[in-house]
């Protein structure tokens, strides 16, 4: 439990994040029962009798960093020691990818699950056939998941373990790959198919979920994250989170979005949980991943060796997983009950379809403060940002795509259109309370780098994606603090250093308002607090 009364001294960057504001940096903060009572100068916030005095030293405290779109419950399993880590942020060489998979198979396990396949960054990887994987793994179920999470490769033993064969119908919005004769070809596309085939392995890992989730959340907390949105939330995770909280092993707050399905309804009541963990919305998908070739665009992918390696024919145009009408049908199952919807949409055609569906749902149910979300928004255009703002729809951008795949987007996949990827500047110019995010295991959770990249739009090779516009430092900071709290329907609890809110803050070793982008990206997290309790102290971890 948090200390009853704490008085912190140090340097606190206020919620307006404006370096020209006379009160932009406070010197003292009084916390009682986990909430901020007062914040200001040392003279304005005197030490009351019995208060515990804590000095943050030379650090700079900002509102607790918020990851508005993560997948901690999924990442906890996929980054565990039981899964072969072949992500491009870990393994750059194609030969090493196969070496890791062979080494895992050599131990003769019950199954092998490899996560992170990415031929765009791991040059030289070629798609294996089901016959290739059968020869490699024999009767050991083998699953290789694309780094995007939107496709996988598998052998016959893995299909058999999942109960999938040539007669199994494709799930709604997804598909099992088949050859000309109708037999499984060892591929699967989109969430429902991926989850079905990975199900047997995931169920084994789920038995260790308390341990795995606690470990992953601790890693997020070390990165300065004090609240995370989980967009693959499941009702079964509620007791896991409660158990971690009761035993003092829940280090940060969770806001869940359960996965939608045709013909389904929300599995919990709209009013649920508490300030530590609750479900706030429902995840929906319109299209897929740029790295797989199934985002819905108005123009074709380039014809390059990279797109050919992905299996894309010249002139390939990705398609959506659902029509607008199907999105409306899915959304109506939840929107009528008041749930916030968060729809994955990358391509410009997918963005239009999502906005069309949202507009119909808003009109049908007379919605006002719905805060419907568009997730990732890779190819969202300025006029689409403007339309979204008029509808009251908010956006969360995956700007870290620029860091790792900035060159790929332009040279290998989309041409100059790729230079406008994740146009955060256009989002803010349209009046959005936009946020930035990483996405589970796809990239490391690095909010400070997100802020820097949104300002510079520069890839890790130094290339500037100048088709979009940069953002100000103040907007970049808001994207992972106050704006993120608002998107998660939690602005009454977190997101600012203001009286009445919980004392969640993150302490950096540099002034986040004045540091150049490179220094901001490299800034160290010194400590953080949730409910006023510093990391590692009782009630924090």
C-alpha positions as CSV (number, residue, x, y, z in Angstrom):
1,X,0.0,0.0,0.0
2,X,1.2,3.6,-0.6
3,X,2.6,5.7,2.2
4,X,-0.1,7.7,3.9
5,X,1.8,11.0,3.5
6,X,4.8,11.8,1.3
7,X,6.5,15.0,0.4
8,X,8.7,14.8,-2.7
9,X,11.2,17.5,-3.6
10,X,12.9,17.7,-7.0
11,X,12.1,19.0,-10.5
12,X,8.6,18.1,-11.7
13,X,7.6,18.9,-15.3
14,X,4.0,20.2,-15.1
15,X,1.2,19.0,-17.3
16,X,1.3,21.9,-19.7
17,X,4.9,20.9,-20.6
18,X,5.5,24.4,-21.8
19,X,9.1,25.6,-21.0
20,X,8.0,29.2,-21.2
21,X,5.4,28.9,-18.6
22,X,6.5,30.2,-15.1
23,X,5.0,27.1,-13.4
24,X,6.3,24.6,-15.9
25,X,8.6,23.0,-13.4
26,X,7.5,22.5,-9.8
27,X,9.9,21.9,-6.8
28,X,7.7,20.0,-4.4
29,X,4.8,17.6,-4.4
30,X,2.7,16.4,-1.5
31,X,1.1,13.0,-1.7
32,X,-1.6,11.5,0.6
33,X,-3.1,8.1,0.1
34,X,-1.5,7.7,-3.3
35,X,-2.9,10.9,-4.7
36,X,-1.4,14.3,-5.3
37,X,-2.6,16.9,-2.7
38,X,-0.5,19.9,-3.7
39,X,2.3,20.7,-6.2
40,X,4.3,23.9,-6.6
41,X,7.3,25.7,-5.1
42,X,8.9,24.5,-1.9
43,X,7.3,27.4,-0.1
44,X,3.9,26.7,-1.5
45,X,4.1,23.0,-0.5
46,X,5.5,23.0,3.0
47,X,6.2,19.7,4.8
48,X,3.3,18.8,7.1
49,X,3.8,17.0,10.4
50,X,4.5,13.3,10.0
51,X,5.2,13.4,6.2
52,X,8.0,11.3,4.9
53,X,10.5,13.4,3.0
54,X,11.9,12.1,-0.3
55,X,14.3,14.0,-2.6
56,X,14.5,13.0,-6.3
57,X,17.9,14.6,-6.6
58,X,19.0,15.7,-10.0
59,X,16.4,13.9,-12.0
60,X,13.5,15.3,-13.9
61,X,10.0,13.9,-13.0
62,X,7.3,13.8,-15.7
63,X,3.8,12.3,-15.5
64,X,4.1,8.5,-15.5
65,X,4.8,7.3,-19.0
66,X,1.9,5.5,-20.6
67,X,1.9,2.8,-23.3
68,X,-1.6,3.2,-24.8
69,X,-1.3,0.2,-27.2
70,X,0.6,-2.8,-26.0
71,X,0.1,-6.5,-25.7
72,X,1.6,-7.4,-22.4
73,X,-0.3,-10.6,-21.8
74,X,0.7,-11.9,-25.3
75,X,4.3,-10.5,-25.1
76,X,4.8,-12.1,-21.7
77,X,4.4,-15.5,-23.3
78,X,6.2,-14.8,-26.6
79,X,9.2,-13.3,-24.9
80,X,9.5,-16.1,-22.4
81,X,12.4,-18.5,-22.4
82,X,10.1,-21.2,-23.8
83,X,9.8,-19.3,-27.1
84,X,12.7,-19.0,-29.7
85,X,13.4,-15.3,-30.0
86,X,14.2,-14.6,-33.7
87,X,13.0,-10.9,-33.8
88,X,15.0,-8.6,-36.0
89,X,15.8,-6.4,-33.0
90,X,17.7,-9.5,-31.6
91,X,18.8,-11.5,-34.6
92,X,19.9,-9.6,-37.8
93,X,21.3,-12.5,-39.8
94,X,19.1,-14.9,-41.7
95,X,21.4,-17.9,-41.0
96,X,21.2,-17.2,-37.3
97,X,17.4,-17.3,-37.5
98,X,17.6,-20.9,-38.8
99,X,20.4,-21.8,-36.4
100,X,18.2,-20.8,-33.5
101,X,15.3,-22.8,-34.8
102,X,17.5,-25.9,-35.4
103,X,19.1,-25.6,-32.0
104,X,15.6,-25.6,-30.4
105,X,14.5,-28.7,-32.4
106,X,17.7,-30.5,-31.5
107,X,16.6,-30.6,-27.8
108,X,13.7,-32.8,-29.0
109,X,11.0,-30.7,-27.2
110,X,7.2,-31.3,-27.3
111,X,6.9,-28.3,-29.6
112,X,8.9,-25.3,-31.0
113,X,7.5,-21.8,-31.2
114,X,9.7,-19.2,-32.9
115,X,8.6,-15.6,-32.9
116,X,9.9,-12.7,-34.9
117,X,10.4,-13.8,-38.6
118,X,11.1,-10.7,-40.7
119,X,12.6,-11.1,-44.2
120,X,12.5,-7.4,-44.7
121,X,15.2,-6.8,-42.1
122,X,16.7,-10.3,-42.0
123,X,17.8,-10.3,-45.6
124,X,18.0,-13.7,-47.2
125,X,15.1,-15.3,-45.4
126,X,12.9,-17.1,-47.8
127,X,9.4,-18.4,-47.1
128,X,9.6,-22.1,-46.1
129,X,7.0,-24.6,-47.5
130,X,5.2,-27.0,-45.3
131,X,7.3,-29.7,-46.8
132,X,10.5,-27.8,-45.8
133,X,9.2,-27.6,-42.2
134,X,8.1,-31.2,-42.1
135,X,11.6,-32.3,-43.2
136,X,13.2,-30.0,-40.6
137,X,11.0,-30.8,-37.6
138,X,9.5,-34.2,-38.5
139,X,6.8,-35.0,-35.9
140,X,7.6,-32.0,-33.6
141,X,5.0,-29.3,-34.0
142,X,6.8,-26.2,-35.3
143,X,5.3,-22.7,-35.6
144,X,7.2,-19.7,-36.9
145,X,5.3,-16.4,-36.3
146,X,6.0,-13.3,-38.4
147,X,7.3,-10.3,-36.4
148,X,4.1,-8.5,-37.2
149,X,2.0,-11.2,-35.5
150,X,-0.3,-11.2,-38.6
151,X,1.0,-14.4,-40.2
152,X,2.9,-17.6,-39.5
153,X,4.4,-20.7,-41.0
154,X,3.8,-24.2,-39.6
155,X,4.4,-27.9,-40.2
156,X,1.9,-30.7,-40.5
157,X,2.4,-31.7,-36.9
158,X,1.5,-28.2,-35.7
159,X,-1.7,-28.2,-37.8
160,X,-2.6,-31.6,-36.5
161,X,-2.1,-30.5,-32.9
162,X,-4.4,-27.5,-33.5
163,X,-7.1,-29.7,-35.1
164,X,-6.8,-27.9,-38.4
165,X,-6.9,-29.7,-41.8
166,X,-8.1,-29.1,-45.4
167,X,-11.7,-29.3,-44.3
168,X,-11.4,-26.6,-41.5
169,X,-13.2,-23.5,-42.6
170,X,-11.3,-20.2,-42.5
171,X,-12.1,-18.0,-39.5
172,X,-13.9,-14.8,-40.1
173,X,-11.4,-12.1,-41.2
174,X,-8.5,-14.6,-41.5
175,X,-7.4,-17.6,-43.6
176,X,-5.4,-20.8,-43.6
177,X,-3.1,-21.0,-46.7
178,X,-3.9,-23.7,-49.1
179,X,-2.4,-25.1,-52.3
180,X,-4.1,-25.6,-55.6
181,X,-5.5,-28.9,-54.4
182,X,-7.0,-27.4,-51.2
183,X,-4.4,-28.9,-48.9
184,X,-2.8,-26.7,-46.2
185,X,0.3,-25.1,-47.5
186,X,1.8,-24.2,-44.1
187,X,0.8,-20.6,-43.9
188,X,-1.9,-18.7,-42.0
189,X,-2.9,-15.0,-42.1
190,X,-4.5,-12.7,-39.6
191,X,-5.3,-12.9,-35.9
192,X,-8.0,-15.5,-35.7
193,X,-6.0,-18.1,-37.8
194,X,-2.8,-17.3,-36.0
195,X,-4.4,-17.7,-32.6
196,X,-6.1,-21.0,-33.7
197,X,-2.9,-22.6,-34.8
198,X,-0.7,-21.3,-32.0
199,X,-3.4,-22.2,-29.5
200,X,-2.0,-25.5,-28.2
201,X,1.4,-23.8,-27.4
202,X,-0.2,-20.7,-26.0
203,X,-2.4,-22.8,-23.6
204,X,0.7,-24.4,-22.2
205,X,2.3,-21.0,-21.6
206,X,-0.9,-19.6,-20.1
207,X,-0.5,-22.0,-17.2
208,X,2.5,-19.9,-16.2
209,X,0.8,-16.6,-16.9
210,X,1.1,-15.1,-13.3
211,X,4.9,-15.6,-13.4
212,X,5.4,-14.5,-17.0
213,X,3.1,-11.5,-16.8
214,X,4.7,-10.2,-13.6
215,X,8.2,-10.5,-15.2
216,X,7.2,-8.7,-18.4
217,X,5.4,-5.9,-16.5
218,X,8.5,-5.4,-14.3
219,X,10.5,-4.8,-17.5
220,X,8.0,-2.2,-18.7
221,X,8.2,-0.5,-15.3
222,X,12.0,-0.4,-15.5
223,X,11.4,1.5,-18.8
224,X,9.4,4.1,-17.0
225,X,6.0,2.8,-18.0
226,X,3.4,3.2,-15.2
227,X,0.3,2.3,-17.2
228,X,-0.1,0.0,-20.2
229,X,-3.0,-0.7,-22.5
230,X,-3.4,-4.4,-23.4
231,X,-5.1,-4.8,-26.7
232,X,-5.3,-8.6,-26.5
233,X,-7.0,-8.7,-23.1
234,X,-9.0,-11.7,-22.1
235,X,-11.4,-12.1,-19.2
236,X,-9.3,-15.0,-17.9
237,X,-6.6,-12.4,-17.2
238,X,-8.7,-10.6,-14.6
239,X,-8.0,-13.0,-11.7
240,X,-4.3,-13.2,-12.8
241,X,-4.0,-9.4,-12.4
242,X,-5.9,-9.4,-9.1
243,X,-3.7,-12.1,-7.8
244,X,-0.6,-10.1,-8.7
245,X,-2.0,-7.0,-7.1
246,X,-2.9,-8.8,-3.8
247,X,0.6,-10.3,-3.6
248,X,2.3,-6.9,-4.4
249,X,3.6,-8.1,-7.8
250,X,1.5,-5.9,-10.1
251,X,4.0,-3.0,-10.8
252,X,1.8,-0.8,-13.0
253,X,-1.7,-0.1,-14.1
254,X,-3.4,-2.1,-16.9
255,X,-6.2,-1.0,-19.2
256,X,-7.6,-3.9,-21.2
257,X,-9.2,-4.1,-24.6
258,X,-10.7,-7.5,-25.3
259,X,-10.6,-8.9,-28.8
260,X,-13.8,-8.6,-30.9
261,X,-15.3,-11.4,-32.9
262,X,-18.3,-11.6,-35.2
263,X,-21.4,-12.6,-33.3
264,X,-19.8,-11.9,-29.9
265,X,-20.5,-9.5,-27.1
266,X,-18.3,-8.0,-24.4
267,X,-17.5,-10.6,-21.7
268,X,-17.5,-8.1,-18.8
269,X,-19.7,-5.3,-17.6
270,X,-18.9,-1.8,-18.7
271,X,-18.2,-0.9,-15.1
272,X,-15.5,-3.2,-13.9
273,X,-12.2,-3.4,-12.1
274,X,-10.5,-0.5,-10.4
275,X,-7.8,2.1,-10.9
276,X,-5.2,-0.6,-11.1
277,X,-6.7,-2.9,-13.7
278,X,-9.9,-2.8,-15.7
279,X,-11.2,-3.3,-19.2
280,X,-12.0,0.0,-21.0
281,X,-12.6,-1.1,-24.6
282,X,-12.8,-3.6,-27.5
283,X,-10.2,-4.3,-30.2
284,X,-11.3,-4.5,-33.8
285,X,-9.3,-5.2,-37.0
286,X,-9.9,-3.7,-40.4
287,X,-6.7,-4.7,-42.4
288,X,-3.4,-6.4,-41.6
289,X,0.3,-5.7,-41.6
290,X,2.5,-3.7,-44.1
291,X,5.2,-6.3,-43.7
292,X,2.9,-9.1,-44.9
293,X,1.3,-7.2,-47.7
294,X,-2.3,-7.2,-46.5
295,X,-3.0,-3.6,-45.7
296,X,-5.8,-2.1,-47.8
297,X,-4.4,0.6,-50.0
298,X,-5.6,2.6,-53.0
299,X,-2.3,1.9,-54.8
300,X,-0.1,-1.1,-55.4
301,X,3.0,-2.2,-53.6
302,X,6.3,-1.7,-55.4
303,X,7.6,-4.6,-57.5
304,X,11.0,-5.3,-55.8
305,X,13.0,-8.3,-54.7
306,X,11.6,-7.7,-51.2
307,X,8.0,-7.8,-52.3
308,X,8.6,-10.8,-54.5
309,X,10.2,-12.5,-51.4
310,X,7.0,-11.8,-49.6
311,X,5.1,-13.6,-52.3
312,X,3.5,-10.4,-53.7
313,X,2.8,-10.4,-57.4
314,X,3.5,-7.2,-59.5
315,X,0.6,-4.7,-59.0
316,X,-0.4,-6.3,-55.7
317,X,-2.9,-4.3,-53.7
318,X,-3.7,-5.4,-50.2
319,X,-7.3,-5.9,-49.1
320,X,-9.1,-5.4,-45.8
321,X,-10.1,-8.3,-43.5
322,X,-13.7,-7.1,-43.2
323,X,-15.9,-4.9,-45.4
324,X,-17.3,-1.7,-43.9
325,X,-20.7,-3.4,-43.4
326,X,-19.0,-6.2,-41.5
327,X,-17.1,-3.7,-39.3
328,X,-20.4,-2.0,-38.5
329,X,-22.0,-5.4,-37.6
330,X,-19.0,-6.3,-35.3
331,X,-18.9,-2.8,-33.8
332,X,-22.6,-2.7,-33.1
333,X,-22.3,-5.6,-30.8
334,X,-20.2,-3.4,-28.4
335,X,-20.8,0.2,-29.3
336,X,-24.5,0.0,-28.3
337,X,-23.4,-0.9,-24.8
338,X,-21.1,2.0,-24.5
339,X,-17.7,0.3,-25.2
340,X,-14.9,2.2,-26.8
341,X,-13.7,0.6,-30.0
342,X,-10.0,0.5,-31.1
343,X,-9.7,-0.5,-34.7
344,X,-6.4,-1.6,-36.3
345,X,-6.1,0.2,-39.7
346,X,-3.0,0.9,-41.8
347,X,-3.9,1.5,-45.4
348,X,-5.7,4.6,-46.7
349,X,-8.6,2.4,-47.9
350,X,-8.8,0.7,-44.5
351,X,-8.8,4.1,-42.8
352,X,-11.7,5.3,-44.9
353,X,-13.6,2.1,-44.3
354,X,-13.0,2.4,-40.5
355,X,-14.2,6.0,-40.5
356,X,-17.3,5.1,-42.5
357,X,-18.1,2.3,-40.0
358,X,-17.5,4.6,-37.0
359,X,-19.7,7.3,-38.6
360,X,-22.6,4.8,-39.0
361,X,-22.2,3.5,-35.4
362,X,-22.0,7.0,-34.0
363,X,-25.2,8.0,-35.8
364,X,-27.1,4.7,-35.0
365,X,-26.5,4.9,-31.3
366,X,-26.4,8.7,-30.8
367,X,-22.9,8.5,-29.4
368,X,-21.1,11.5,-28.0
369,X,-17.9,11.0,-25.9
370,X,-17.2,7.6,-27.5
371,X,-13.4,8.1,-28.1
372,X,-13.3,5.5,-30.8
373,X,-9.7,4.9,-31.8
374,X,-7.7,4.1,-34.9
375,X,-4.6,2.1,-34.2
376,X,-1.3,2.5,-36.1
377,X,-2.7,4.8,-38.8
378,X,0.3,4.1,-41.1
379,X,-1.0,5.7,-44.3
380,X,-3.6,8.0,-42.8
381,X,-3.7,11.2,-44.9
382,X,-4.2,14.8,-43.5
383,X,-7.8,14.9,-44.8
384,X,-8.5,11.6,-43.0
385,X,-7.1,12.9,-39.8
386,X,-9.4,16.0,-40.2
387,X,-12.4,13.8,-40.8
388,X,-11.6,11.6,-37.8
389,X,-11.3,14.7,-35.6
390,X,-14.8,15.9,-36.8
391,X,-16.2,12.5,-35.8
392,X,-14.6,12.6,-32.4
393,X,-12.4,9.6,-33.3
394,X,-8.9,9.6,-31.8
395,X,-5.6,8.1,-33.2
396,X,-2.6,6.2,-31.9
397,X,0.4,6.0,-34.2
398,X,3.1,3.4,-34.4
399,X,5.9,5.9,-35.0
400,X,8.7,3.4,-34.1
401,X,8.0,1.8,-37.5
402,X,10.1,4.7,-38.8
403,X,13.0,3.8,-36.7
404,X,13.4,0.2,-37.9
405,X,11.6,0.0,-41.2
406,X,11.8,3.6,-42.5
407,X,14.1,2.7,-45.4
408,X,12.1,-0.5,-46.2
409,X,8.9,1.5,-46.4
410,X,10.3,3.7,-49.1
411,X,12.7,1.5,-51.0
412,X,11.1,-1.9,-50.8
413,X,7.4,-1.5,-50.3
414,X,5.6,1.7,-50.9
415,X,7.9,4.2,-52.7
416,X,7.5,7.9,-51.8
417,X,4.2,7.2,-50.2
418,X,6.1,5.5,-47.5
419,X,7.8,8.7,-46.6
420,X,4.5,9.9,-45.1
421,X,4.2,6.9,-42.9
422,X,2.8,7.6,-39.4
423,X,2.3,11.3,-40.0
424,X,2.0,12.4,-36.4
425,X,2.4,16.0,-37.3
426,X,-0.7,15.9,-39.4
427,X,-2.6,14.3,-36.6
428,X,-1.8,17.1,-34.1
429,X,-2.4,19.7,-36.8
430,X,-5.9,18.3,-37.2
431,X,-6.5,18.8,-33.5
432,X,-6.1,15.3,-32.2
433,X,-5.0,14.2,-28.8
434,X,-2.8,11.8,-30.6
435,X,-0.7,9.1,-28.9
436,X,2.4,7.0,-29.8
437,X,2.9,3.4,-29.1
438,X,4.9,0.3,-29.6
439,X,3.1,-3.0,-30.3
440,X,3.8,-6.0,-28.1
441,X,6.9,-7.9,-29.3
442,X,7.1,-6.1,-32.7
443,X,9.5,-3.4,-31.3
444,X,10.9,-2.8,-27.8
445,X,8.7,-0.6,-25.7
446,X,10.6,2.7,-26.0
447,X,8.4,5.7,-25.5
448,X,11.3,8.2,-25.3
449,X,12.5,7.1,-28.7
450,X,9.0,7.4,-30.0
451,X,9.0,11.0,-28.9
452,X,12.3,11.7,-30.6
453,X,11.4,9.9,-33.8
454,X,8.1,11.8,-34.1
455,X,10.1,15.0,-34.0
456,X,12.8,14.0,-36.5
457,X,11.1,11.4,-38.6
458,X,14.5,9.8,-39.0
459,X,15.2,6.1,-39.3
460,X,18.1,4.4,-37.6
461,X,20.2,4.7,-40.7
462,X,19.7,8.5,-40.5
463,X,17.2,8.8,-43.4
464,X,14.5,11.4,-43.0
465,X,11.0,10.4,-44.0
466,X,10.0,13.9,-45.2
467,X,6.6,13.0,-46.6
468,X,5.1,13.6,-43.2
469,X,5.4,16.5,-40.7
470,X,7.3,16.5,-37.4
471,X,5.7,17.3,-34.0
472,X,6.6,19.7,-31.2
473,X,8.4,18.5,-28.1
474,X,5.3,19.4,-26.0
475,X,3.0,17.3,-28.2
476,X,5.5,14.4,-28.2
477,X,5.5,14.4,-24.4
478,X,1.7,14.6,-24.2
479,X,1.5,11.6,-26.6
480,X,2.8,9.3,-23.8
481,X,1.3,11.1,-20.8
482,X,-1.9,13.2,-20.7
483,X,-3.1,12.2,-24.2
484,X,-2.6,8.5,-23.5
485,X,-4.5,8.8,-20.2
486,X,-7.4,10.4,-22.1
487,X,-7.4,7.7,-24.8
488,X,-7.5,5.1,-22.1
489,X,-10.5,6.9,-20.4
490,X,-8.3,7.4,-17.3
491,X,-7.6,11.2,-17.4
492,X,-9.5,11.4,-14.0
493,X,-6.8,9.2,-12.5
494,X,-3.5,9.6,-14.3
495,X,-1.6,11.4,-17.0
496,X,-0.6,14.7,-15.3
497,X,1.0,16.0,-12.1
498,X,-2.1,17.7,-10.8
499,X,-3.9,17.7,-7.5
500,X,-6.5,15.0,-7.2
501,X,-4.8,12.6,-9.6
502,X,-2.7,9.5,-8.5
503,X,0.9,10.3,-7.9
504,X,2.3,8.4,-10.9
505,X,5.5,9.8,-12.3
506,X,8.7,8.8,-14.1
507,X,12.1,10.3,-13.3
508,X,14.6,10.8,-16.2
509,X,18.2,11.8,-16.0
510,X,17.7,14.7,-18.5
511,X,15.3,17.6,-18.9
512,X,12.8,16.2,-21.4
513,X,11.8,19.6,-22.5
514,X,15.2,20.8,-23.5
515,X,17.2,17.7,-24.5
516,X,17.9,17.3,-28.2
517,X,16.0,14.4,-29.8
518,X,19.1,12.1,-29.7
519,X,19.6,12.8,-26.0
520,X,15.9,12.3,-25.3
521,X,15.9,8.9,-27.0
522,X,18.9,7.9,-25.0
523,X,17.7,9.3,-21.6
524,X,17.8,6.9,-18.7
525,X,14.9,6.2,-16.4
526,X,16.2,6.7,-12.9
527,X,13.0,5.6,-11.1
528,X,9.2,5.8,-11.2
529,X,6.3,5.9,-8.9
530,X,2.7,4.5,-8.9
531,X,0.4,5.7,-6.2
532,X,3.3,7.7,-4.9
533,X,5.4,4.6,-4.1
534,X,8.8,4.5,-5.8
535,X,9.8,1.5,-7.8
536,X,10.9,-1.4,-5.6
537,X,9.2,-0.1,-2.5
538,X,6.1,-1.6,-0.9
539,X,3.1,-1.2,-3.2
540,X,5.2,-0.6,-6.3
541,X,6.7,-3.9,-7.2
